């Protein structure tokens, strides 16, 4: 198994207008900010250890609604070696690949 030590995280939280949706947006933002650098609106990037990635993924899964939200994580070992992970069902289009 490879150690992917860099990642891009993109998220789209459904039902952003409701109070519940707004709380999920805030929670996801705070979790991403804890582990990565804020790149733009709902995009984060940065180095992360495999152990911290496991923690990050666990925290994100606890606060998202898999039927409404999409979290896309691109993990990189090298620039030419990308692993895409999508959490949730709301993934009508792939972001990059």
Order of alpha helices (4+ residues) and beta strands (2+ residues): beta-alpha-beta-beta-alpha-beta-beta
